[in-house]
Amino acid sequence: MTTYISKDLRAGLDAARLAGLKKTSRLRVLADDAFHPVLRQWRDGFSVEAAEAAHLRGLVDLYDGSQHLYQCLIVAAEQEGGEMRYEFKRHTRATDRVPLDYSRDPDAPTALLPRPD
């Protein structure tokens, strides 16, 4: 038995694999005011379809549906099997509050009440 696969068959298998990954992933990356679906994500990076977004770089935002997850600084790592892989140089969790530069007392009042006259 031979392990040779023709180029046409290999391209068809890659296209089917990428289509399956696109359907199952809710993740997307925002770069240059355009969203690109993320095929896979791991601890140190993520991958997108090479034909759709082959040259992402710099500061991007990573979303899960409409929820903003991370602000990331990325670099291109490699292209393989129709996927372009990117690695994080930095990724910071997105929050809805400004980070504090001091320790907040858990018993501190949340607001000031006026004195009754």
C-alpha positions as CSV (number, residue, x, y, z in Angstrom):
1,M,0.0,0.0,0.0
2,T,1.3,3.5,-0.8
3,T,1.1,6.6,1.3
4,Y,1.1,9.0,-1.7
5,I,-1.8,11.4,-1.8
6,S,-2.3,13.5,-4.9
7,K,-2.2,17.3,-4.7
8,D,-5.9,17.6,-5.6
9,L,-6.9,15.1,-2.9
10,R,-4.6,16.9,-0.4
11,A,-6.2,20.3,-1.2
12,G,-9.7,18.8,-0.8
13,L,-8.9,17.3,2.6
14,D,-7.3,20.6,3.7
15,A,-10.4,22.6,2.6
16,A,-12.7,20.2,4.4
17,R,-10.6,20.4,7.6
18,L,-10.6,24.2,7.5
19,A,-14.3,24.4,6.9
20,G,-14.9,22.1,9.9
21,L,-12.7,24.2,12.1
22,K,-14.4,27.4,11.0
23,K,-17.9,26.0,11.9
24,T,-16.9,24.9,15.4
25,S,-14.9,28.0,16.6
26,R,-16.6,31.1,18.0
27,L,-13.3,32.9,18.3
28,R,-12.4,35.7,16.0
29,V,-9.6,38.3,15.8
30,L,-10.1,42.0,15.0
31,A,-7.3,43.5,13.0
32,D,-7.4,46.6,10.8
33,D,-11.1,47.0,11.4
34,A,-11.9,43.6,10.0
35,F,-12.9,40.4,11.8
36,H,-11.2,37.1,10.9
37,P,-12.4,33.7,12.3
38,V,-9.9,31.9,14.5
39,L,-9.5,28.2,13.6
40,R,-7.6,27.1,16.7
41,Q,-6.2,28.7,19.9
42,W,-3.6,27.4,22.3
43,R,-1.7,28.8,25.2
44,D,1.0,30.7,23.1
45,G,-1.0,31.6,20.0
46,F,-3.8,31.0,17.5
47,S,-4.3,30.2,13.8
48,V,-6.4,31.7,11.1
49,E,-7.0,30.6,7.5
50,A,-4.0,31.7,5.4
51,A,-6.0,32.7,2.4
52,E,-8.2,35.0,4.4
53,A,-5.7,36.7,6.7
54,A,-2.2,35.8,5.9
55,H,-0.4,38.9,7.0
56,L,-1.7,40.0,10.4
57,R,0.8,41.6,12.7
58,G,1.0,44.0,15.6
59,L,-1.8,44.8,18.0
60,V,-5.0,42.8,17.6
61,D,-8.1,42.0,19.7
62,L,-9.3,38.5,20.3
63,Y,-13.1,37.9,20.8
64,D,-15.3,35.0,21.7
65,G,-18.5,35.9,20.0
66,S,-19.1,39.5,21.1
67,Q,-17.1,39.2,24.3
68,H,-13.7,40.9,24.2
69,L,-11.2,38.4,25.7
70,Y,-7.7,39.7,25.0
71,Q,-5.7,42.5,23.5
72,C,-2.7,40.8,21.9
73,L,0.6,41.7,20.3
74,I,1.3,39.0,17.7
75,V,4.0,37.8,15.3
76,A,3.6,35.4,12.4
77,A,5.1,32.0,13.2
78,E,4.5,29.7,10.2
79,Q,2.1,28.6,7.5
80,E,1.1,25.0,7.1
81,G,-1.9,23.2,5.6
82,G,-3.8,26.3,4.8
83,E,-3.4,27.7,8.3
84,M,-1.3,30.7,9.3
85,R,-0.1,30.4,12.9
86,Y,0.6,33.4,15.1
87,E,2.3,33.5,18.4
88,F,1.7,36.0,21.2
89,K,4.4,38.3,22.2
90,R,2.0,39.7,24.8
91,H,-1.7,39.0,25.5
92,T,-3.5,41.0,28.2
93,R,-6.9,40.0,29.5
94,A,-9.6,42.6,28.6
95,T,-11.6,44.0,31.5
96,D,-14.4,46.4,31.8
97,R,-12.7,48.4,34.6
98,V,-9.5,50.4,34.8
99,P,-6.8,48.6,36.7
100,L,-6.0,50.0,40.2
101,D,-2.4,50.9,41.2
102,Y,-3.2,50.4,44.9
103,S,-4.8,47.9,47.1
104,R,-8.5,48.5,47.8
105,D,-9.8,47.8,51.3
106,P,-12.6,45.3,51.1
107,D,-14.6,47.2,53.8
108,A,-14.2,50.6,52.1
109,P,-17.4,52.5,51.4
110,T,-18.6,52.5,47.8
111,A,-20.0,56.0,47.9
112,L,-20.2,59.0,50.3
113,L,-23.6,59.9,51.8
114,P,-24.4,63.5,52.6
115,R,-24.9,64.5,56.2
116,P,-28.5,65.0,57.3
117,D,-29.1,68.6,58.3
